Amino acid sequence: MRHTYGIFVAVIVTIAIIGIYYQNMDKGLLSESDAVAVLKAAYPEFQNYPNNSLPPQTIRTEKEADGWYVAFVQEGSGRPILGAKCYFVSNDKQIRETGTFAPADLNESGFSIKTCTTL
């Protein structure tokens, strides 16, 4: 009887832990891959990103508490970046374009995904 009670308690505790885990997992937090997939679905021109064709095309991301900043970047050789389109995807999958980066904007100090500009 005592052994059965112990198993019963263990099962109840396990179920509670699993429930808490799934409840916390479903807080609406968007994963990096989900954010990229949302953008690729909305903008078919980004379906082939990333790739190593010429010019190479990369995806850069930066996490925020309420979503992801995502940049689809055309890399260069003489210039570090040939161009980029930047977006923010919120945890509820809303898309906001944050900017377009053109080669004329290039500054060797770096590139911000959040503003789609040089640093």
VOGU-3710 file (C-alpha; in Angstrom, 3 decimals, decimal comma):
1> mrhtygifva> 0,000/0,000/0,000  2,810/2,395/0,935  4,611/1,632/-2,362  1,434/2,356/-4,366  0,980/5,684/-2,560  4,569/6,677/-3,422  4,037/5,864/-7,095  0,773/7,809/-7,075  2,502/10,891/-5,601  5,361/10,596/-8,108
11> vivtiaiigi> 2,900/10,453/-11,015  0,983/13,501/-9,733  4,203/15,487/-9,254  5,402/14,506/-12,738  2,112/15,595/-14,302  2,285/18,917/-12,446  5,852/19,540/-13,594  4,952/18,735/-17,213  1,933/21,050/-16,997  4,018/23,912/-15,629
21> yyqnmdkgll> 6,632/23,323/-18,338  4,081/23,480/-21,157  2,309/26,445/-19,608  5,568/28,399/-19,468  6,542/27,228/-22,943  3,359/28,720/-24,395  4,018/32,303/-23,317  3,978/33,375/-26,947  7,740/33,630/-27,222  8,804/33,445/-30,827
31> sesdavavlk> 11,904/31,460/-31,738  14,563/32,786/-34,080  13,671/30,244/-36,764  9,959/31,081/-36,420  10,681/34,807/-36,884  12,667/34,088/-40,051  9,914/31,755/-41,315  7,251/34,444/-40,754  9,279/36,883/-42,861  9,999/34,347/-45,601
41> aaypefqnyp> 6,276/33,592/-45,830  5,441/37,296/-46,116  8,342/38,141/-48,450  9,019/35,313/-50,943  12,109/37,127/-52,282  13,930/35,981/-49,125  13,218/32,253/-49,629  16,781/31,540/-50,778  18,450/33,247/-47,811  20,988/32,285/-46,555
51> nnslppqtir> 23,178/31,124/-49,441  26,719/31,322/-50,736  25,935/32,498/-54,269  27,503/35,727/-55,461  26,935/37,998/-53,704  26,503/35,865/-50,565  23,211/36,411/-48,776  23,006/36,060/-45,015  20,448/36,452/-42,265  21,374/38,333/-39,109
61> tekeadgwyv> 19,183/38,299/-36,021  19,014/39,931/-32,628  16,671/38,870/-29,819  14,556/41,274/-27,802  12,076/40,443/-25,043  9,129/41,205/-27,339  10,431/39,608/-30,549  13,303/39,453/-33,055  15,137/41,922/-35,247  15,969/40,230/-38,545
71> afvqegsgrp> 18,118/41,509/-41,410  18,415/39,912/-44,841  21,871/41,005/-45,946  23,725/40,895/-49,264  27,370/40,618/-48,321  30,122/42,105/-50,445  33,828/41,670/-50,910  35,043/45,213/-51,619  32,297/46,574/-49,399  31,307/44,571/-46,340
81> ilgakcyfvs> 27,588/44,990/-47,092  26,007/45,623/-50,483  22,503/46,045/-49,114  20,042/44,876/-46,481  16,340/44,834/-45,607  15,584/44,880/-41,885  12,475/43,927/-39,953  11,143/43,407/-36,459  8,891/40,397/-35,834  6,988/40,592/-32,547
91> ndkqiretgt> 6,179/37,554/-30,423  2,622/37,683/-31,829  4,135/37,461/-35,355  3,433/41,047/-36,376  5,976/42,388/-38,887  7,395/45,903/-38,883  9,943/47,004/-41,484  12,761/48,859/-39,722  14,698/49,994/-42,767  16,645/49,444/-45,953
101> fapadlnesg> 20,412/49,682/-46,064  22,081/50,929/-49,236  25,812/50,818/-50,061  26,029/54,614/-49,991  25,231/54,408/-46,254  28,210/52,185/-45,592  30,539/53,107/-42,789  33,295/50,762/-41,682  32,268/51,043/-38,018  29,562/48,371/-38,209
111> fsiktcttl> 25,951/47,617/-38,995  22,907/47,746/-36,694  20,145/45,214/-37,304  17,739/47,286/-35,181  18,023/50,474/-37,240  19,347/49,051/-40,523  22,072/51,693/-40,463  25,751/51,929/-39,693  26,862/52,401/-36,116
//
